Amino acid sequence: MPLVKVKEDETFENALRRFKRKCEKSGIMSELKKRQHYEKPSAKRKRKMLAARKKTLKRLAQERRVMG
């Protein structure tokens, strides 16, 4: 659970922004969106496969940039 202590001279908006950032980093929002609706196992496999392919292509593109 992300915890944000509000500093003495800090505005509410800044504290809220820090809280939202901590929630994003901890993955709470993505987990919430993931659990909001049921996802079929086949759809989950497909999504993971696409993510792995995207990650691999991104890594290859970065290696090409470094080499070339």
PDB file with one MODEL, atoms N, CA, C and O in Angstrom:
MODEL        1
ATOM      1  N   MET A   1       0.848  -1.186   0.000  1.00  0.00           N
ATOM      2  CA  MET A   1       0.000   0.000   0.000  1.00  0.00           C
ATOM      3  C   MET A   1       0.885   1.238   0.000  1.00  0.00           C
ATOM      4  O   MET A   1       1.640   1.452   0.949  1.00  0.00           O
ATOM      5  N   PRO A   2       0.809   2.056  -1.042  1.00  0.00           N
ATOM      6  CA  PRO A   2       1.613   3.281  -1.096  1.00  0.00           C
ATOM      7  C   PRO A   2       1.179   4.270  -0.009  1.00  0.00           C
ATOM      8  O   PRO A   2      -0.011   4.487   0.219  1.00  0.00           O
ATOM      9  N   LEU A   3       2.143   4.842   0.632  1.00  0.00           N
ATOM     10  CA  LEU A   3       1.874   5.798   1.696  1.00  0.00           C
ATOM     11  C   LEU A   3       2.615   7.084   1.386  1.00  0.00           C
ATOM     12  O   LEU A   3       3.806   7.065   1.076  1.00  0.00           O
ATOM     13  N   VAL A   4       1.899   8.214   1.470  1.00  0.00           N
ATOM     14  CA  VAL A   4       2.505   9.512   1.199  1.00  0.00           C
ATOM     15  C   VAL A   4       2.264  10.400   2.407  1.00  0.00           C
ATOM     16  O   VAL A   4       1.122  10.641   2.800  1.00  0.00           O
ATOM     17  N   LYS A   5       3.334  10.876   2.981  1.00  0.00           N
ATOM     18  CA  LYS A   5       3.207  11.823   4.097  1.00  0.00           C
ATOM     19  C   LYS A   5       3.270  13.232   3.523  1.00  0.00           C
ATOM     20  O   LYS A   5       4.213  13.590   2.818  1.00  0.00           O
ATOM     21  N   VAL A   6       2.260  14.015   3.836  1.00  0.00           N
ATOM     22  CA  VAL A   6       2.179  15.378   3.309  1.00  0.00           C
ATOM     23  C   VAL A   6       3.136  16.265   4.090  1.00  0.00           C
ATOM     24  O   VAL A   6       3.100  16.317   5.320  1.00  0.00           O
ATOM     25  N   LYS A   7       3.980  16.951   3.362  1.00  0.00           N
ATOM     26  CA  LYS A   7       4.941  17.852   3.991  1.00  0.00           C
ATOM     27  C   LYS A   7       4.228  19.124   4.434  1.00  0.00           C
ATOM     28  O   LYS A   7       3.112  19.407   3.998  1.00  0.00           O
ATOM     29  N   GLU A   8       4.882  19.882   5.303  1.00  0.00           N
ATOM     30  CA  GLU A   8       4.257  21.052   5.899  1.00  0.00           C
ATOM     31  C   GLU A   8       3.830  22.093   4.866  1.00  0.00           C
ATOM     32  O   GLU A   8       2.709  22.599   4.925  1.00  0.00           O
ATOM     33  N   ASP A   9       4.707  22.413   3.929  1.00  0.00           N
ATOM     34  CA  ASP A   9       4.410  23.474   2.972  1.00  0.00           C
ATOM     35  C   ASP A   9       3.963  22.924   1.608  1.00  0.00           C
ATOM     36  O   ASP A   9       4.036  23.628   0.601  1.00  0.00           O
ATOM     37  N   GLU A  10       3.500  21.669   1.580  1.00  0.00           N
ATOM     38  CA  GLU A  10       3.103  21.033   0.323  1.00  0.00           C
ATOM     39  C   GLU A  10       1.603  21.182   0.089  1.00  0.00           C
ATOM     40  O   GLU A  10       0.806  21.058   1.019  1.00  0.00           O
ATOM     41  N   THR A  11       1.227  21.446  -1.153  1.00  0.00           N
ATOM     42  CA  THR A  11      -0.189  21.569  -1.472  1.00  0.00           C
ATOM     43  C   THR A  11      -0.803  20.179  -1.611  1.00  0.00           C
ATOM     44  O   THR A  11      -0.101  19.184  -1.788  1.00  0.00           O
ATOM     45  N   PHE A  12      -2.109  20.142  -1.528  1.00  0.00           N
ATOM     46  CA  PHE A  12      -2.828  18.877  -1.664  1.00  0.00           C
ATOM     47  C   PHE A  12      -2.609  18.281  -3.051  1.00  0.00           C
ATOM     48  O   PHE A  12      -2.452  17.068  -3.192  1.00  0.00           O
ATOM     49  N   GLU A  13      -2.598  19.135  -4.074  1.00  0.00           N
ATOM     50  CA  GLU A  13      -2.420  18.657  -5.452  1.00  0.00           C
ATOM     51  C   GLU A  13      -1.071  17.959  -5.626  1.00  0.00           C
ATOM     52  O   GLU A  13      -0.981  16.925  -6.288  1.00  0.00           O
ATOM     53  N   ASN A  14      -0.021  18.532  -5.028  1.00  0.00           N
ATOM     54  CA  ASN A  14       1.305  17.918  -5.132  1.00  0.00           C
ATOM     55  C   ASN A  14       1.352  16.576  -4.407  1.00  0.00           C
ATOM     56  O   ASN A  14       1.953  15.620  -4.896  1.00  0.00           O
ATOM     57  N   ALA A  15       0.719  16.511  -3.245  1.00  0.00           N
ATOM     58  CA  ALA A  15       0.690  15.253  -2.496  1.00  0.00           C
ATOM     59  C   ALA A  15      -0.095  14.197  -3.269  1.00  0.00           C
ATOM     60  O   ALA A  15       0.301  13.032  -3.310  1.00  0.00           O
ATOM     61  N   LEU A  16      -1.200  14.602  -3.876  1.00  0.00           N
ATOM     62  CA  LEU A  16      -2.003  13.677  -4.674  1.00  0.00           C
ATOM     63  C   LEU A  16      -1.217  13.187  -5.881  1.00  0.00           C
ATOM     64  O   LEU A  16      -1.309  12.014  -6.242  1.00  0.00           O
ATOM     65  N   ARG A  17      -0.454  14.063  -6.502  1.00  0.00           N
ATOM     66  CA  ARG A  17       0.376  13.699  -7.655  1.00  0.00           C
ATOM     67  C   ARG A  17       1.433  12.665  -7.237  1.00  0.00           C
ATOM     68  O   ARG A  17       1.678  11.692  -7.950  1.00  0.00           O
ATOM     69  N   ARG A  18       2.052  12.892  -6.072  1.00  0.00           N
ATOM     70  CA  ARG A  18       3.047  11.940  -5.578  1.00  0.00           C
ATOM     71  C   ARG A  18       2.410  10.586  -5.281  1.00  0.00           C
ATOM     72  O   ARG A  18       2.998   9.541  -5.561  1.00  0.00           O
ATOM     73  N   PHE A  19       1.196  10.612  -4.710  1.00  0.00           N
ATOM     74  CA  PHE A  19       0.486   9.371  -4.408  1.00  0.00           C
ATOM     75  C   PHE A  19       0.167   8.600  -5.686  1.00  0.00           C
ATOM     76  O   PHE A  19       0.356   7.385  -5.742  1.00  0.00           O
ATOM     77  N   LYS A  20      -0.311   9.295  -6.702  1.00  0.00           N
ATOM     78  CA  LYS A  20      -0.637   8.648  -7.972  1.00  0.00           C
ATOM     79  C   LYS A  20       0.614   8.035  -8.602  1.00  0.00           C
ATOM     80  O   LYS A  20       0.562   6.935  -9.153  1.00  0.00           O
ATOM     81  N   ARG A  21       1.736   8.749  -8.518  1.00  0.00           N
ATOM     82  CA  ARG A  21       2.987   8.254  -9.074  1.00  0.00           C
ATOM     83  C   ARG A  21       3.426   6.976  -8.355  1.00  0.00           C
ATOM     84  O   ARG A  21       3.885   6.026  -8.989  1.00  0.00           O
ATOM     85  N   LYS A  22       3.280   6.962  -7.011  1.00  0.00           N
ATOM     86  CA  LYS A  22       3.646   5.769  -6.256  1.00  0.00           C
ATOM     87  C   LYS A  22       2.745   4.595  -6.614  1.00  0.00           C
ATOM     88  O   LYS A  22       3.205   3.457  -6.697  1.00  0.00           O
ATOM     89  N   CYS A  23       1.455   4.873  -6.828  1.00  0.00           N
ATOM     90  CA  CYS A  23       0.521   3.809  -7.221  1.00  0.00           C
ATOM     91  C   CYS A  23       0.908   3.235  -8.575  1.00  0.00           C
ATOM     92  O   CYS A  23       0.850   2.021  -8.771  1.00  0.00           O
ATOM     93  N   GLU A  24       1.300   4.090  -9.511  1.00  0.00           N
ATOM     94  CA  GLU A  24       1.713   3.628 -10.827  1.00  0.00           C
ATOM     95  C   GLU A  24       2.957   2.756 -10.727  1.00  0.00           C
ATOM     96  O   GLU A  24       3.025   1.695 -11.349  1.00  0.00           O
ATOM     97  N   LYS A  25       3.941   3.197  -9.950  1.00  0.00           N
ATOM     98  CA  LYS A  25       5.191   2.447  -9.825  1.00  0.00           C
ATOM     99  C   LYS A  25       4.979   1.095  -9.156  1.00  0.00           C
ATOM    100  O   LYS A  25       5.658   0.123  -9.489  1.00  0.00           O
ATOM    101  N   SER A  26       4.047   1.030  -8.222  1.00  0.00           N
ATOM    102  CA  SER A  26       3.810  -0.233  -7.533  1.00  0.00           C
ATOM    103  C   SER A  26       2.928  -1.165  -8.357  1.00  0.00           C
ATOM    104  O   SER A  26       2.806  -2.343  -8.021  1.00  0.00           O
ATOM    105  N   GLY A  27       2.317  -0.670  -9.418  1.00  0.00           N
ATOM    106  CA  GLY A  27       1.522  -1.514 -10.307  1.00  0.00           C
ATOM    107  C   GLY A  27       0.097  -1.740  -9.859  1.00  0.00           C
ATOM    108  O   GLY A  27      -0.566  -2.652 -10.353  1.00  0.00           O
ATOM    109  N   ILE A  28      -0.388  -0.938  -8.940  1.00  0.00           N
ATOM    110  CA  ILE A  28      -1.745  -1.110  -8.426  1.00  0.00           C
ATOM    111  C   ILE A  28      -2.786  -0.832  -9.516  1.00  0.00           C
ATOM    112  O   ILE A  28      -3.754  -1.580  -9.657  1.00  0.00           O
ATOM    113  N   MET A  29      -2.587   0.231 -10.276  1.00  0.00           N
ATOM    114  CA  MET A  29      -3.578   0.603 -11.285  1.00  0.00           C
ATOM    115  C   MET A  29      -3.639  -0.425 -12.411  1.00  0.00           C
ATOM    116  O   MET A  29      -4.728  -0.767 -12.872  1.00  0.00           O
ATOM    117  N   SER A  30      -2.500  -0.917 -12.854  1.00  0.00           N
ATOM    118  CA  SER A  30      -2.512  -1.917 -13.920  1.00  0.00           C
ATOM    119  C   SER A  30      -3.147  -3.214 -13.429  1.00  0.00           C
ATOM    120  O   SER A  30      -3.860  -3.881 -14.179  1.00  0.00           O
ATOM    121  N   GLU A  31      -2.891  -3.572 -12.179  1.00  0.00           N
ATOM    122  CA  GLU A  31      -3.488  -4.770 -11.592  1.00  0.00           C
ATOM    123  C   GLU A  31      -5.004  -4.605 -11.488  1.00  0.00           C
ATOM    124  O   GLU A  31      -5.754  -5.547 -11.747  1.00  0.00           O
ATOM    125  N   LEU A  32      -5.443  -3.428 -11.115  1.00  0.00           N
ATOM    126  CA  LEU A  32      -6.870  -3.150 -11.000  1.00  0.00           C
ATOM    127  C   LEU A  32      -7.548  -3.270 -12.356  1.00  0.00           C
ATOM    128  O   LEU A  32      -8.614  -3.876 -12.466  1.00  0.00           O
ATOM    129  N   LYS A  33      -6.942  -2.699 -13.381  1.00  0.00           N
ATOM    130  CA  LYS A  33      -7.518  -2.774 -14.724  1.00  0.00           C
ATOM    131  C   LYS A  33      -7.545  -4.211 -15.221  1.00  0.00           C
ATOM    132  O   LYS A  33      -8.481  -4.623 -15.906  1.00  0.00           O
ATOM    133  N   LYS A  34      -6.510  -4.974 -14.872  1.00  0.00           N
ATOM    134  CA  LYS A  34      -6.426  -6.365 -15.303  1.00  0.00           C
ATOM    135  C   LYS A  34      -7.529  -7.202 -14.659  1.00  0.00           C
ATOM    136  O   LYS A  34      -8.080  -8.098 -15.299  1.00  0.00           O
ATOM    137  N   ARG A  35      -7.851  -6.917 -13.413  1.00  0.00           N
ATOM    138  CA  ARG A  35      -8.843  -7.715 -12.682  1.00  0.00           C
ATOM    139  C   ARG A  35     -10.275  -7.216 -12.864  1.00  0.00           C
ATOM    140  O   ARG A  35     -11.214  -7.820 -12.346  1.00  0.00           O
ATOM    141  N   GLN A  36     -10.442  -6.127 -13.590  1.00  0.00           N
ATOM    142  CA  GLN A  36     -11.767  -5.542 -13.730  1.00  0.00           C
ATOM    143  C   GLN A  36     -12.705  -6.459 -14.527  1.00  0.00           C
ATOM    144  O   GLN A  36     -13.891  -6.548 -14.211  1.00  0.00           O
ATOM    145  N   HIS A  37     -12.191  -7.133 -15.542  1.00  0.00           N
ATOM    146  CA  HIS A  37     -12.990  -8.018 -16.381  1.00  0.00           C
ATOM    147  C   HIS A  37     -12.276  -9.349 -16.525  1.00  0.00           C
ATOM    148  O   HIS A  37     -11.049  -9.424 -16.456  1.00  0.00           O
ATOM    149  N   TYR A  38     -13.055 -10.388 -16.725  1.00  0.00           N
ATOM    150  CA  TYR A  38     -12.481 -11.713 -16.916  1.00  0.00           C
ATOM    151  C   TYR A  38     -11.827 -11.784 -18.290  1.00  0.00           C
ATOM    152  O   TYR A  38     -12.378 -11.305 -19.281  1.00  0.00           O
ATOM    153  N   GLU A  39     -10.659 -12.380 -18.332  1.00  0.00           N
ATOM    154  CA  GLU A  39      -9.951 -12.552 -19.591  1.00  0.00           C
ATOM    155  C   GLU A  39      -9.787 -14.058 -19.835  1.00  0.00           C
ATOM    156  O   GLU A  39      -9.270 -14.787 -18.988  1.00  0.00           O
ATOM    157  N   LYS A  40     -10.235 -14.499 -21.001  1.00  0.00           N
ATOM    158  CA  LYS A  40     -10.134 -15.924 -21.316  1.00  0.00           C
ATOM    159  C   LYS A  40      -8.660 -16.320 -21.362  1.00  0.00           C
ATOM    160  O   LYS A  40      -7.804 -15.508 -21.715  1.00  0.00           O
ATOM    161  N   PRO A  41      -8.370 -17.570 -21.004  1.00  0.00           N
ATOM    162  CA  PRO A  41      -6.974 -18.030 -21.037  1.00  0.00           C
ATOM    163  C   PRO A  41      -6.336 -17.886 -22.418  1.00  0.00           C
ATOM    164  O   PRO A  41      -5.149 -17.576 -22.517  1.00  0.00           O
ATOM    165  N   SER A  42      -7.107 -18.107 -23.484  1.00  0.00           N
ATOM    166  CA  SER A  42      -6.552 -17.967 -24.832  1.00  0.00           C
ATOM    167  C   SER A  42      -6.196 -16.511 -25.119  1.00  0.00           C
ATOM    168  O   SER A  42      -5.178 -16.233 -25.753  1.00  0.00           O
ATOM    169  N   ALA A  43      -7.027 -15.588 -24.657  1.00  0.00           N
ATOM    170  CA  ALA A  43      -6.748 -14.167 -24.859  1.00  0.00           C
ATOM    171  C   ALA A  43      -5.518 -13.736 -24.055  1.00  0.00           C
ATOM    172  O   ALA A  43      -4.720 -12.914 -24.506  1.00  0.00           O
ATOM    173  N   LYS A  44      -5.384 -14.308 -22.859  1.00  0.00           N
ATOM    174  CA  LYS A  44      -4.236 -13.992 -22.012  1.00  0.00           C
ATOM    175  C   LYS A  44      -2.942 -14.472 -22.663  1.00  0.00           C
ATOM    176  O   LYS A  44      -1.941 -13.755 -22.676  1.00  0.00           O
ATOM    177  N   ARG A  45      -2.970 -15.718 -23.215  1.00  0.00           N
ATOM    178  CA  ARG A  45      -1.798 -16.260 -23.909  1.00  0.00           C
ATOM    179  C   ARG A  45      -1.428 -15.389 -25.107  1.00  0.00           C
ATOM    180  O   ARG A  45      -0.255 -15.096 -25.341  1.00  0.00           O
ATOM    181  N   LYS A  46      -2.444 -14.985 -25.853  1.00  0.00           N
ATOM    182  CA  LYS A  46      -2.205 -14.165 -27.041  1.00  0.00           C
ATOM    183  C   LYS A  46      -1.580 -12.829 -26.651  1.00  0.00           C
ATOM    184  O   LYS A  46      -0.642 -12.366 -27.300  1.00  0.00           O
ATOM    185  N   ARG A  47      -2.100 -12.209 -25.592  1.00  0.00           N
ATOM    186  CA  ARG A  47      -1.577 -10.929 -25.131  1.00  0.00           C
ATOM    187  C   ARG A  47      -0.122 -11.065 -24.675  1.00  0.00           C
ATOM    188  O   ARG A  47       0.713 -10.211 -24.976  1.00  0.00           O
ATOM    189  N   LYS A  48       0.171 -12.140 -23.950  1.00  0.00           N
ATOM    190  CA  LYS A  48       1.536 -12.356 -23.473  1.00  0.00           C
ATOM    191  C   LYS A  48       2.490 -12.630 -24.630  1.00  0.00           C
ATOM    192  O   LYS A  48       3.632 -12.172 -24.622  1.00  0.00           O
ATOM    193  N   MET A  49       2.013 -13.384 -25.631  1.00  0.00           N
ATOM    194  CA  MET A  49       2.841 -13.666 -26.797  1.00  0.00           C
ATOM    195  C   MET A  49       3.183 -12.372 -27.544  1.00  0.00           C
ATOM    196  O   MET A  49       4.328 -12.160 -27.943  1.00  0.00           O
ATOM    197  N   LEU A  50       2.180 -11.516 -27.726  1.00  0.00           N
ATOM    198  CA  LEU A  50       2.411 -10.245 -28.409  1.00  0.00           C
ATOM    199  C   LEU A  50       3.374  -9.361 -27.622  1.00  0.00           C
ATOM    200  O   LEU A  50       4.223  -8.689 -28.208  1.00  0.00           O
ATOM    201  N   ALA A  51       3.243  -9.360 -26.298  1.00  0.00           N
ATOM    202  CA  ALA A  51       4.138  -8.563 -25.461  1.00  0.00           C
ATOM    203  C   ALA A  51       5.571  -9.077 -25.568  1.00  0.00           C
ATOM    204  O   ALA A  51       6.513  -8.288 -25.633  1.00  0.00           O
ATOM    205  N   ALA A  52       5.735 -10.390 -25.588  1.00  0.00           N
ATOM    206  CA  ALA A  52       7.078 -10.969 -25.704  1.00  0.00           C
ATOM    207  C   ALA A  52       7.685 -10.633 -27.060  1.00  0.00           C
ATOM    208  O   ALA A  52       8.869 -10.309 -27.153  1.00  0.00           O
ATOM    209  N   ARG A  53       6.871 -10.710 -28.113  1.00  0.00           N
ATOM    210  CA  ARG A  53       7.363 -10.383 -29.449  1.00  0.00           C
ATOM    211  C   ARG A  53       7.783  -8.915 -29.522  1.00  0.00           C
ATOM    212  O   ARG A  53       8.826  -8.581 -30.084  1.00  0.00           O
ATOM    213  N   LYS A  54       6.954  -8.048 -28.944  1.00  0.00           N
ATOM    214  CA  LYS A  54       7.259  -6.613 -28.952  1.00  0.00           C
ATOM    215  C   LYS A  54       8.554  -6.331 -28.190  1.00  0.00           C
ATOM    216  O   LYS A  54       9.371  -5.517 -28.620  1.00  0.00           O
ATOM    217  N   LYS A  55       8.733  -7.010 -27.060  1.00  0.00           N
ATOM    218  CA  LYS A  55       9.934  -6.823 -26.248  1.00  0.00           C
ATOM    219  C   LYS A  55      11.179  -7.271 -27.008  1.00  0.00           C
ATOM    220  O   LYS A  55      12.211  -6.600 -26.979  1.00  0.00           O
ATOM    221  N   THR A  56      11.070  -8.418 -27.690  1.00  0.00           N
ATOM    222  CA  THR A  56      12.195  -8.945 -28.466  1.00  0.00           C
ATOM    223  C   THR A  56      12.565  -8.008 -29.611  1.00  0.00           C
ATOM    224  O   THR A  56      13.740  -7.719 -29.836  1.00  0.00           O
ATOM    225  N   LEU A  57      11.537  -7.533 -30.340  1.00  0.00           N
ATOM    226  CA  LEU A  57      11.799  -6.624 -31.457  1.00  0.00           C
ATOM    227  C   LEU A  57      12.428  -5.321 -30.974  1.00  0.00           C
ATOM    228  O   LEU A  57      13.313  -4.770 -31.629  1.00  0.00           O
ATOM    229  N   LYS A  58      11.974  -4.842 -29.844  1.00  0.00           N
ATOM    230  CA  LYS A  58      12.524  -3.610 -29.281  1.00  0.00           C
ATOM    231  C   LYS A  58      13.995  -3.793 -28.908  1.00  0.00           C
ATOM    232  O   LYS A  58      14.821  -2.911 -29.145  1.00  0.00           O
ATOM    233  N   ARG A  59      14.312  -4.957 -28.316  1.00  0.00           N
ATOM    234  CA  ARG A  59      15.693  -5.246 -27.932  1.00  0.00           C
ATOM    235  C   ARG A  59      16.584  -5.369 -29.165  1.00  0.00           C
ATOM    236  O   ARG A  59      17.708  -4.868 -29.174  1.00  0.00           O
ATOM    237  N   LEU A  60      16.084  -6.032 -30.201  1.00  0.00           N
ATOM    238  CA  LEU A  60      16.855  -6.177 -31.439  1.00  0.00           C
ATOM    239  C   LEU A  60      17.107  -4.822 -32.099  1.00  0.00           C
ATOM    240  O   LEU A  60      18.207  -4.554 -32.581  1.00  0.00           O
ATOM    241  N   ALA A  61      16.083  -3.972 -32.116  1.00  0.00           N
ATOM    242  CA  ALA A  61      16.233  -2.645 -32.708  1.00  0.00           C
ATOM    243  C   ALA A  61      17.273  -1.828 -31.946  1.00  0.00           C
ATOM    244  O   ALA A  61      18.056  -1.094 -32.548  1.00  0.00           O
ATOM    245  N   GLN A  62      17.279  -1.959 -30.621  1.00  0.00           N
ATOM    246  CA  GLN A  62      18.255  -1.229 -29.814  1.00  0.00           C
ATOM    247  C   GLN A  62      19.656  -1.743 -30.074  1.00  0.00           C
ATOM    248  O   GLN A  62      20.598  -0.954 -30.137  1.00  0.00           O
ATOM    249  N   GLU A  63      19.816  -3.056 -30.227  1.00  0.00           N
ATOM    250  CA  GLU A  63      21.136  -3.624 -30.527  1.00  0.00           C
ATOM    251  C   GLU A  63      21.630  -3.166 -31.884  1.00  0.00           C
ATOM    252  O   GLU A  63      22.820  -2.899 -32.052  1.00  0.00           O
ATOM    253  N   ARG A  64      20.735  -3.070 -32.854  1.00  0.00           N
ATOM    254  CA  ARG A  64      21.124  -2.600 -34.190  1.00  0.00           C
ATOM    255  C   ARG A  64      21.596  -1.159 -34.144  1.00  0.00           C
ATOM    256  O   ARG A  64      22.551  -0.782 -34.823  1.00  0.00           O
ATOM    257  N   ARG A  65      20.904  -0.347 -33.321  1.00  0.00           N
ATOM    258  CA  ARG A  65      21.303   1.064 -33.196  1.00  0.00           C
ATOM    259  C   ARG A  65      22.689   1.181 -32.603  1.00  0.00           C
ATOM    260  O   ARG A  65      23.482   2.026 -33.020  1.00  0.00           O
ATOM    261  N   VAL A  66      22.984   0.327 -31.623  1.00  0.00           N
ATOM    262  CA  VAL A  66      24.280   0.368 -30.950  1.00  0.00           C
ATOM    263  C   VAL A  66      25.382  -0.112 -31.903  1.00  0.00           C
ATOM    264  O   VAL A  66      26.467   0.468 -31.948  1.00  0.00           O
ATOM    265  N   MET A  67      25.098  -1.164 -32.656  1.00  0.00           N
ATOM    266  CA  MET A  67      26.074  -1.731 -33.572  1.00  0.00           C
ATOM    267  C   MET A  67      26.296  -0.830 -34.791  1.00  0.00           C
ATOM    268  O   MET A  67      27.425  -0.697 -35.263  1.00  0.00           O
ATOM    269  N   GLY A  68      25.240  -0.220 -35.294  1.00  0.00           N
ATOM    270  CA  GLY A  68      25.314   0.508 -36.563  1.00  0.00           C
ATOM    271  C   GLY A  68      25.552   1.926 -36.418  1.00  0.00           C
ATOM    272  O   GLY A  68      25.635   2.643 -37.416  1.00  0.00           O
TER     273      GLY A  68
ENDMDL
END
